[in-house]
Amino acid sequence: MTRTHLLLVAAALAVAACEQLPVGTSPQKPQPAAPQITEDVLRQRAQDSLADGVKQYEAGDYENAEKSLQASLTHGLLSKPDQSRARKLLAFIYCTSSREAQCRDQFRKAFEINPEFALTPAEDGHPIWGPVYRDVRTQLIAEREAASGANKSLLPLSKAQQMLADGMVKYDAGEYEAAHKLLDAALTEGLKDKANQVKAMKYIAFTECLQGRYRNCRNEFIKIYDVDPDFDLTPAEAGHPSWTKTFAAAKATAKKNLAAKAAKEAKDKEKEAKGKGTTAPPTASVPGK
């Protein structure tokens, strides 16, 4: 085959290839590979959505804030504190828009995700969502106590126990002075169970700190260690801004007092043991006349 024949065959093949393409189209170029969505990418998107939601909430744009906050929770890649923060703001939005059931649900999820979740005193005192938050918290505490004490007998409450229960209701309602009086009366009446004594004393301390009476608060915390030397707050309670420093100082003082008391008792026992180990010198006999 001559060179001329080869050129004619190549041209014919090219024309045939072009005729097979639809009119007005050109051969497609290879498409670039789609970018892979990694967990790090999703986590960053969640952080960005949370940041947007916070800004929108603070600007009063609650509709878009709700969408951004929900988006931040989609894949569950936020840290527990950030998840509880997103749910807290969603709860605020739902409560202020009269969607109490959804508000309650978000508070509950915030507690379940992050056991250390708590509102600030200013947030706790808000007239719209404060009562809902406290009610959810009380309900969760009651559920946990019921689960841990399922075998307790269902006897009628004593007068002291009823005062303790009434005091807790007042505390959860933000009526701290009334709560203090009832809890103090319960102790005076005589709470037999050590756990109830500690509970009453702890919440008396909380009421003192919440009202800015930090010296009284500190002293109340110290008293608890006379009843329960191993007493401590839960992580959520210990992190409360109204009494974090006061409790830490009280705990240090109480532990120091307990150590000094133990040392004194050991010294007294040692002294007593030495006293029992010595005998009186024999009396001289009187010679007979």
Buried (B, 14 or more C-beta within 10 A) or exposed (E): EEEEEEEEEEEEEEEEEEEEEEEEEEEEEEEEEEEEEEEEEBBEBBBEBBEBBBEBBEEEBBEBBBBBBBBBBEEEBBEEEBBBBBBBBBBBBBBEBEBBEBBBBBBBBBBEBBEBBBBEEEEBEBEEBBBBBBBBBBBBEEEEEEEEEEEEEEEEEBEBBBBBEBBBEBBBBBBBEBBBBBBBBBBEBEBEEEEBBBBBBBBBBBBBBBBEBBEBBBBBBBBBBEEBEEBEBEEBBBEBEBBBEBBBBBBEBBEEBBEEEEEEEEEEEEEEEEEEEEEEEEEEEEEEE
